[in-house]
Amino acid sequence: MLIYFIADMHFGHENVIRLNKRPFSSVEEMDNTIIQNWNAIVRDTDTVYIIGDVWYRGKRNAVDYMRKLKGVKHLIRGNHDVKALKNPAFVNCFDSIQDIADIIVGNERVILCHYPMLEWNGYYRESLHIHGHIHNNRQGVFEYLRTESRALNAGVDITGFKPVTLEELKVMNIAWKK
């Protein structure tokens, strides 16, 4: 069983393609790519932590997307998950739903929150923080985050539109922060 991380999929959100310069010609292409990438990697017994913003204003229901994705899914609530979470069928797609999670991956303590934090539980004891929310934005809080090697952005704009392991996420964030 492997553990994966992903954030900011924004299934169904047409404007995110333009806003984040995603390499897709349509929302259908973006959605299908993320689903295909996910299912090519994740097995049914693997765990995936979604660090917020699953779906936003899509024509298709958020549940339709979640039912297509393999793995045991845990949601860390994002700002765009509020509407979908009103649907009990969407809620039932997850083994857990939290605002913040404190987990162990291998021998590392990892704090999960959709929003990037300046400090987190275990910060002075070398814990890691995985977040989303800022996509591939290099303004504002990015200037702080680029100096903090233990804060890792799991947004799909950083991860190649697929869930990734903790070790992969570390490498991808080094490249993104340059």
C-alpha positions in Angstrom: 0.0 0.0 0.0 1.3 3.4 -1.0 0.4 6.9 0.2 -0.2 9.7 -2.3 -0.9 13.4 -2.1 -2.7 15.8 -4.5 -4.5 19.1 -4.2 -6.4 21.7 -6.3 -7.8 19.4 -9.0 -10.7 21.8 -9.6 -12.7 19.2 -11.6 -15.2 20.9 -13.8 -13.7 24.4 -13.4 -13.2 25.8 -16.8 -11.6 29.1 -15.7 -8.8 27.4 -13.8 -7.2 26.4 -17.2 -6.7 30.1 -18.1 -6.0 31.3 -14.5 -3.2 28.8 -13.9 -2.1 28.4 -17.5 -2.9 24.7 -17.4 -2.0 23.0 -20.7 -5.5 21.9 -21.7 -7.8 23.1 -24.4 -11.0 22.2 -22.5 -12.3 21.3 -19.1 -13.1 17.8 -20.4 -9.5 17.3 -21.4 -8.2 18.5 -18.0 -10.7 16.4 -16.1 -10.0 13.3 -18.2 -6.2 13.7 -17.9 -6.3 14.0 -14.1 -8.6 10.9 -13.9 -6.4 8.9 -16.3 -3.2 9.9 -14.5 -4.7 9.1 -11.1 -5.9 5.6 -12.1 -2.7 4.7 -13.9 -0.8 5.2 -10.6 -3.2 4.5 -7.7 -4.3 1.0 -6.8 -7.6 0.3 -4.9 -5.6 -0.4 -1.7 -3.5 2.8 -1.9 -4.3 5.8 0.2 -4.7 9.3 -1.3 -4.9 12.5 0.7 -6.6 15.2 -1.3 -5.5 18.5 0.2 -8.6 20.4 -0.9 -10.4 21.8 -3.9 -11.7 18.7 -5.6 -14.4 20.3 -7.7 -15.6 23.8 -8.5 -18.7 24.9 -10.4 -18.6 22.0 -12.8 -21.5 20.9 -15.1 -21.0 17.4 -13.8 -21.6 16.5 -10.2 -18.5 16.2 -7.9 -19.6 12.7 -7.0 -19.2 11.6 -10.6 -15.5 12.4 -10.5 -14.8 10.8 -7.2 -16.5 7.5 -8.1 -14.1 7.2 -11.1 -10.9 7.5 -8.9 -9.2 4.5 -7.3 -7.9 4.3 -3.8 -8.9 5.0 -0.3 -9.5 8.7 -0.2 -9.2 11.2 2.6 -10.2 14.9 2.1 -8.6 17.8 3.8 -11.2 20.5 3.2 -10.4 23.3 0.8 -12.2 26.6 0.2 -13.9 25.3 -2.9 -15.2 22.1 -1.3 -18.0 23.7 0.7 -20.8 23.2 -1.9 -19.8 19.7 -2.8 -19.7 18.7 0.9 -23.4 19.5 1.2 -24.1 16.4 -0.8 -24.1 13.3 1.4 -23.1 11.1 -1.6 -19.9 13.2 -2.0 -19.2 13.0 1.7 -19.5 9.2 1.4 -16.7 9.1 -1.2 -14.2 9.7 1.6 -12.9 7.6 4.5 -12.3 10.8 6.4 -12.8 14.6 6.0 -10.8 17.0 8.1 -9.6 20.6 8.1 -6.1 19.6 9.3 -4.6 16.1 9.6 -1.5 15.0 11.5 -0.2 11.8 10.0 3.0 9.6 9.9 4.5 8.7 6.5 7.4 6.3 6.9 9.2 7.8 9.8 8.2 11.4 9.0 5.5 13.4 10.7 3.3 15.3 8.2 0.8 18.0 8.8 -1.9 18.4 6.1 -3.9 21.6 5.6 -5.2 23.1 2.4 -3.8 26.5 3.3 -0.1 27.1 3.6 0.9 27.8 7.2 3.9 29.8 8.5 4.4 27.3 11.3 2.6 23.9 12.0 2.5 21.3 14.7 6.0 19.8 15.1 7.6 22.6 13.1 10.6 22.8 15.5 10.9 19.0 15.5 11.4 18.7 11.7 7.8 17.8 10.7 6.6 18.5 7.2 3.6 20.5 6.0 1.7 19.6 2.8 -0.7 22.2 1.5 -2.5 23.3 -1.7 -4.4 26.5 -2.3 -1.8 28.6 -4.1 -1.6 26.4 -7.2 1.5 27.5 -9.2 1.3 31.1 -8.1 4.7 32.7 -7.5 3.5 35.8 -5.8 2.5 36.6 -2.2 3.2 33.7 0.2 5.4 32.0 -2.4 8.4 34.2 -1.4 8.2 32.7 2.1 7.5 29.2 1.0 10.5 29.0 -1.3 12.7 29.5 1.8 10.9 26.7 3.7 12.0 23.3 2.5 9.5 21.5 4.8 6.4 23.2 3.3 5.4 21.2 0.2 2.8 22.3 -2.3 0.7 19.3 -3.5 -1.2 21.3 -6.2 -1.7 19.5 -9.5 0.0 22.4 -11.2 3.2 21.3 -9.4 2.7 17.5 -9.5 2.0 17.0 -13.2 -1.7 16.6 -12.7 -1.4 13.4 -10.7 -1.1 12.1 -7.2 2.4 11.7 -6.0 4.3 10.1 -3.1 6.0 12.1 -0.4 9.4 11.6 -1.9 8.2 12.6 -5.3 6.6 15.7 -3.8 9.8 16.7 -2.1 11.7 16.6 -5.5 8.9 18.4 -7.4 8.9 21.2 -4.8 12.6 21.8 -5.0 12.2 22.3 -8.8 9.1 24.6 -8.3 10.8 26.8 -5.7 13.8 27.6 -7.9 
